[in-house]
Amino acid sequence: MNITDAVAQLHKAGIKANGADIERWIEEGKMKADRSPRRQISYTIKTKDLNDFIIKKYEELYQQKLEGILVQVKDLKGQIEILNTRVQIEESKVRSLKRMIQAQNMIADEEIKPGRLLGLKPDEDVQLIRKEFKKLLKALHPDRGGDERLFKVFNEHYKNII
């Protein structure tokens, strides 16, 4: 098979090449060929050698595609980790809100005395109840890193006992 036939075979295999490309590949040792004894420049290429070359080209192409896919997979894994973290944060927020709603419903459903809300005896002294509420409000204050919603709820109860 000569260079022209090799070009045709490569085109059938989906590899774009011309005669100069084939000569360069032969000189670089990428493709096996024998020099024709009649002419100095002409080459004879065996079908097996051409098929081996085509297979190597496909291997290179698929290796590049595989590397690109692996980079995409790595990026997707990073994005999945970020999304999982965001989901965990949102789930934590939902759990906190559910607890707050349950507490508010419990307070709204029952007429709980402020002392009982703090875990004190229902008939405790009003001064002691106020003192405990102030401690709790200090701990829940948003400026001290507390939860603003809980602060508002307990502040309303504190105002009711004053």
Buried (B, 14 or more C-beta within 10 A) or exposed (E): BBBEEBBEBBEEBEBEBEEEBBBEBBEEEEBBBEEEEEEEEBBBBEEEBBEEBBEEBEEEEEEEEEEEEEEEEEEEEEEEEEEEEEEEEEEEEEEEEEEBEEBEEEBEEEEBBBBBBBEBEEEBEEEEBBEBBEEBBEBBBEEEEBBEBBBEBBBEBBEEEE
